[in-house]
């Protein structure tokens, strides 16, 4: 090997061709977007029809485009809702508020107590109890309506406020959510510190556990409120008195009167349905910061 060969600079290596970038999955993205748009339209179109129909007169409901506005008579329709049949719609709203708010508040408290006990106390049969709660979550609530009616008829609770309120305070899903959230968000060290400071079990639960579980409590309250507010089968079985019925049963009763001389007009029934949804929308919007955090409770733990 000559000196010239040793001192000659090495030739640059052949440039390695850049790796071709993977083409974007445009087709799959558009497919997902299309499915999402179809799903959104499926859920929002009935709501849009309800809003538009509530602004129409009785004759305007059956003429023109059903998904666009006609003669704007929303104020007259709302006034007719609250004056029809002696203004009983206001009583139905108050009944629904009583059943939903009272039942949801008691249900949230009971669920928080049960979930906290299942998460933080060791006792015989704890896992069996929690599995029973999970099994109860899978049972459709309409299956329990007739057995509850037969039970309550024996103790003379049918056609009373208690016939609807008592079943509303039990929520297996609330117990499940409270147990999961208590196990993830309430540290055992904090509980032991409270006990060492002389606090009893009730005080530890009220001052420590409930504050840490507040996002889950708001979620449980909201879900149970919506469940009770929209419930139809249990109230229609339990209540025969019109002045005890919630708004769901009352609106269906108005709708069933179609064709009778003194029946409530169809546009008033539709407007009543729209008015009955407004409290749920306002509740969701006012508590959205809390129930969103409650829905993801434990997902990052």
Secondary structure as a PSIPRED ss2 file (coil, helix, strand):
# PSIPRED VFORMAT (PSIPRED V4.0)

   1 X C   1.000  0.000  0.000
   2 X C   1.000  0.000  0.000
   3 X H   0.000  1.000  0.000
   4 X H   0.000  1.000  0.000
   5 X H   0.000  1.000  0.000
   6 X H   0.000  1.000  0.000
   7 X H   0.000  1.000  0.000
   8 X C   1.000  0.000  0.000
   9 X C   1.000  0.000  0.000
  10 X C   1.000  0.000  0.000
  11 X C   1.000  0.000  0.000
  12 X C   1.000  0.000  0.000
  13 X C   1.000  0.000  0.000
  14 X C   1.000  0.000  0.000
  15 X C   1.000  0.000  0.000
  16 X C   1.000  0.000  0.000
  17 X C   1.000  0.000  0.000
  18 X C   1.000  0.000  0.000
  19 X C   1.000  0.000  0.000
  20 X C   1.000  0.000  0.000
  21 X C   1.000  0.000  0.000
  22 X C   1.000  0.000  0.000
  23 X C   1.000  0.000  0.000
  24 X C   1.000  0.000  0.000
  25 X C   1.000  0.000  0.000
  26 X H   0.000  1.000  0.000
  27 X H   0.000  1.000  0.000
  28 X H   0.000  1.000  0.000
  29 X H   0.000  1.000  0.000
  30 X H   0.000  1.000  0.000
  31 X H   0.000  1.000  0.000
  32 X H   0.000  1.000  0.000
  33 X H   0.000  1.000  0.000
  34 X H   0.000  1.000  0.000
  35 X H   0.000  1.000  0.000
  36 X H   0.000  1.000  0.000
  37 X H   0.000  1.000  0.000
  38 X H   0.000  1.000  0.000
  39 X H   0.000  1.000  0.000
  40 X H   0.000  1.000  0.000
  41 X H   0.000  1.000  0.000
  42 X H   0.000  1.000  0.000
  43 X H   0.000  1.000  0.000
  44 X H   0.000  1.000  0.000
  45 X H   0.000  1.000  0.000
  46 X H   0.000  1.000  0.000
  47 X H   0.000  1.000  0.000
  48 X H   0.000  1.000  0.000
  49 X H   0.000  1.000  0.000
  50 X H   0.000  1.000  0.000
  51 X H   0.000  1.000  0.000
  52 X H   0.000  1.000  0.000
  53 X H   0.000  1.000  0.000
  54 X C   1.000  0.000  0.000
  55 X C   1.000  0.000  0.000
  56 X C   1.000  0.000  0.000
  57 X C   1.000  0.000  0.000
  58 X C   1.000  0.000  0.000
  59 X C   1.000  0.000  0.000
  60 X H   0.000  1.000  0.000
  61 X H   0.000  1.000  0.000
  62 X H   0.000  1.000  0.000
  63 X C   1.000  0.000  0.000
  64 X C   1.000  0.000  0.000
  65 X C   1.000  0.000  0.000
  66 X C   1.000  0.000  0.000
  67 X C   1.000  0.000  0.000
  68 X C   1.000  0.000  0.000
  69 X C   1.000  0.000  0.000
  70 X C   1.000  0.000  0.000
  71 X C   1.000  0.000  0.000
  72 X C   1.000  0.000  0.000
  73 X C   1.000  0.000  0.000
  74 X H   0.000  1.000  0.000
  75 X H   0.000  1.000  0.000
  76 X H   0.000  1.000  0.000
  77 X H   0.000  1.000  0.000
  78 X H   0.000  1.000  0.000
  79 X H   0.000  1.000  0.000
  80 X H   0.000  1.000  0.000
  81 X H   0.000  1.000  0.000
  82 X H   0.000  1.000  0.000
  83 X H   0.000  1.000  0.000
  84 X H   0.000  1.000  0.000
  85 X H   0.000  1.000  0.000
  86 X H   0.000  1.000  0.000
  87 X C   1.000  0.000  0.000
  88 X H   0.000  1.000  0.000
  89 X H   0.000  1.000  0.000
  90 X H   0.000  1.000  0.000
  91 X H   0.000  1.000  0.000
  92 X H   0.000  1.000  0.000
  93 X H   0.000  1.000  0.000
  94 X H   0.000  1.000  0.000
  95 X H   0.000  1.000  0.000
  96 X H   0.000  1.000  0.000
  97 X H   0.000  1.000  0.000
  98 X H   0.000  1.000  0.000
  99 X H   0.000  1.000  0.000
 100 X H   0.000  1.000  0.000
 101 X H   0.000  1.000  0.000
 102 X H   0.000  1.000  0.000
 103 X H   0.000  1.000  0.000
 104 X H   0.000  1.000  0.000
 105 X H   0.000  1.000  0.000
 106 X H   0.000  1.000  0.000
 107 X H   0.000  1.000  0.000
 108 X H   0.000  1.000  0.000
 109 X H   0.000  1.000  0.000
 110 X H   0.000  1.000  0.000
 111 X H   0.000  1.000  0.000
 112 X H   0.000  1.000  0.000
 113 X H   0.000  1.000  0.000
 114 X H   0.000  1.000  0.000
 115 X H   0.000  1.000  0.000
 116 X H   0.000  1.000  0.000
 117 X H   0.000  1.000  0.000
 118 X H   0.000  1.000  0.000
 119 X H   0.000  1.000  0.000
 120 X H   0.000  1.000  0.000
 121 X C   1.000  0.000  0.000
 122 X C   1.000  0.000  0.000
 123 X C   1.000  0.000  0.000
 124 X C   1.000  0.000  0.000
 125 X C   1.000  0.000  0.000
 126 X H   0.000  1.000  0.000
 127 X H   0.000  1.000  0.000
 128 X H   0.000  1.000  0.000
 129 X H   0.000  1.000  0.000
 130 X H   0.000  1.000  0.000
 131 X H   0.000  1.000  0.000
 132 X H   0.000  1.000  0.000
 133 X H   0.000  1.000  0.000
 134 X H   0.000  1.000  0.000
 135 X H   0.000  1.000  0.000
 136 X H   0.000  1.000  0.000
 137 X H   0.000  1.000  0.000
 138 X C   1.000  0.000  0.000
 139 X C   1.000  0.000  0.000
 140 X C   1.000  0.000  0.000
 141 X C   1.000  0.000  0.000
 142 X C   1.000  0.000  0.000
 143 X H   0.000  1.000  0.000
 144 X H   0.000  1.000  0.000
 145 X H   0.000  1.000  0.000
 146 X H   0.000  1.000  0.000
 147 X H   0.000  1.000  0.000
 148 X H   0.000  1.000  0.000
 149 X H   0.000  1.000  0.000
 150 X H   0.000  1.000  0.000
 151 X H   0.000  1.000  0.000
 152 X H   0.000  1.000  0.000
 153 X H   0.000  1.000  0.000
 154 X H   0.000  1.000  0.000
 155 X C   1.000  0.000  0.000
 156 X C   1.000  0.000  0.000
 157 X C   1.000  0.000  0.000
 158 X C   1.000  0.000  0.000
 159 X C   1.000  0.000  0.000
 160 X C   1.000  0.000  0.000
 161 X C   1.000  0.000  0.000
 162 X H   0.000  1.000  0.000
 163 X H   0.000  1.000  0.000
 164 X H   0.000  1.000  0.000
 165 X H   0.000  1.000  0.000
 166 X H   0.000  1.000  0.000
 167 X H   0.000  1.000  0.000
 168 X H   0.000  1.000  0.000
 169 X C   1.000  0.000  0.000
 170 X C   1.000  0.000  0.000
 171 X C   1.000  0.000  0.000
 172 X H   0.000  1.000  0.000
 173 X H   0.000  1.000  0.000
 174 X H   0.000  1.000  0.000
 175 X H   0.000  1.000  0.000
 176 X H   0.000  1.000  0.000
 177 X H   0.000  1.000  0.000
 178 X H   0.000  1.000  0.000
 179 X H   0.000  1.000  0.000
 180 X H   0.000  1.000  0.000
 181 X H   0.000  1.000  0.000
 182 X H   0.000  1.000  0.000
 183 X H   0.000  1.000  0.000
 184 X H   0.000  1.000  0.000
 185 X H   0.000  1.000  0.000
 186 X C   1.000  0.000  0.000
 187 X C   1.000  0.000  0.000
 188 X H   0.000  1.000  0.000
 189 X H   0.000  1.000  0.000
 190 X H   0.000  1.000  0.000
 191 X H   0.000  1.000  0.000
 192 X H   0.000  1.000  0.000
 193 X H   0.000  1.000  0.000
 194 X H   0.000  1.000  0.000
 195 X H   0.000  1.000  0.000
 196 X H   0.000  1.000  0.000
 197 X C   1.000  0.000  0.000
 198 X C   1.000  0.000  0.000
 199 X C   1.000  0.000  0.000
 200 X C   1.000  0.000  0.000
 201 X H   0.000  1.000  0.000
 202 X H   0.000  1.000  0.000
 203 X H   0.000  1.000  0.000
 204 X H   0.000  1.000  0.000
 205 X H   0.000  1.000  0.000
 206 X H   0.000  1.000  0.000
 207 X H   0.000  1.000  0.000
 208 X H   0.000  1.000  0.000
 209 X H   0.000  1.000  0.000
 210 X H   0.000  1.000  0.000
 211 X H   0.000  1.000  0.000
 212 X H   0.000  1.000  0.000
 213 X C   1.000  0.000  0.000
 214 X H   0.000  1.000  0.000
 215 X H   0.000  1.000  0.000
 216 X H   0.000  1.000  0.000
 217 X H   0.000  1.000  0.000
 218 X H   0.000  1.000  0.000
 219 X H   0.000  1.000  0.000
 220 X H   0.000  1.000  0.000
 221 X H   0.000  1.000  0.000
 222 X H   0.000  1.000  0.000
 223 X H   0.000  1.000  0.000
 224 X H   0.000  1.000  0.000
 225 X H   0.000  1.000  0.000
 226 X H   0.000  1.000  0.000
 227 X H   0.000  1.000  0.000
 228 X H   0.000  1.000  0.000
 229 X H   0.000  1.000  0.000
 230 X C   1.000  0.000  0.000
 231 X C   1.000  0.000  0.000
 232 X C   1.000  0.000  0.000
 233 X H   0.000  1.000  0.000
 234 X H   0.000  1.000  0.000
 235 X H   0.000  1.000  0.000
 236 X H   0.000  1.000  0.000
 237 X H   0.000  1.000  0.000
 238 X H   0.000  1.000  0.000
 239 X C   1.000  0.000  0.000
 240 X C   1.000  0.000  0.000
 241 X C   1.000  0.000  0.000
 242 X H   0.000  1.000  0.000
 243 X H   0.000  1.000  0.000
 244 X H   0.000  1.000  0.000
 245 X C   1.000  0.000  0.000
 246 X C   1.000  0.000  0.000
 247 X H   0.000  1.000  0.000
 248 X H   0.000  1.000  0.000
 249 X H   0.000  1.000  0.000
 250 X H   0.000  1.000  0.000
 251 X H   0.000  1.000  0.000
 252 X H   0.000  1.000  0.000
 253 X H   0.000  1.000  0.000
 254 X H   0.000  1.000  0.000
 255 X H   0.000  1.000  0.000
 256 X H   0.000  1.000  0.000
 257 X C   1.000  0.000  0.000
 258 X C   1.000  0.000  0.000
 259 X C   1.000  0.000  0.000
 260 X C   1.000  0.000  0.000
 261 X C   1.000  0.000  0.000
 262 X C   1.000  0.000  0.000
 263 X C   1.000  0.000  0.000
 264 X C   1.000  0.000  0.000
 265 X C   1.000  0.000  0.000
 266 X H   0.000  1.000  0.000
 267 X H   0.000  1.000  0.000
 268 X H   0.000  1.000  0.000
 269 X H   0.000  1.000  0.000
 270 X H   0.000  1.000  0.000
 271 X H   0.000  1.000  0.000
 272 X H   0.000  1.000  0.000
 273 X H   0.000  1.000  0.000
 274 X H   0.000  1.000  0.000
 275 X H   0.000  1.000  0.000
 276 X H   0.000  1.000  0.000
 277 X H   0.000  1.000  0.000
 278 X H   0.000  1.000  0.000
 279 X H   0.000  1.000  0.000
 280 X H   0.000  1.000  0.000
 281 X H   0.000  1.000  0.000
 282 X H   0.000  1.000  0.000
 283 X H   0.000  1.000  0.000
 284 X H   0.000  1.000  0.000
 285 X H   0.000  1.000  0.000
 286 X H   0.000  1.000  0.000
 287 X C   1.000  0.000  0.000
 288 X H   0.000  1.000  0.000
 289 X H   0.000  1.000  0.000
 290 X H   0.000  1.000  0.000
 291 X H   0.000  1.000  0.000
 292 X H   0.000  1.000  0.000
 293 X H   0.000  1.000  0.000
 294 X H   0.000  1.000  0.000
 295 X H   0.000  1.000  0.000
 296 X C   1.000  0.000  0.000
 297 X C   1.000  0.000  0.000
 298 X C   1.000  0.000  0.000
 299 X C   1.000  0.000  0.000
 300 X C   1.000  0.000  0.000
 301 X C   1.000  0.000  0.000
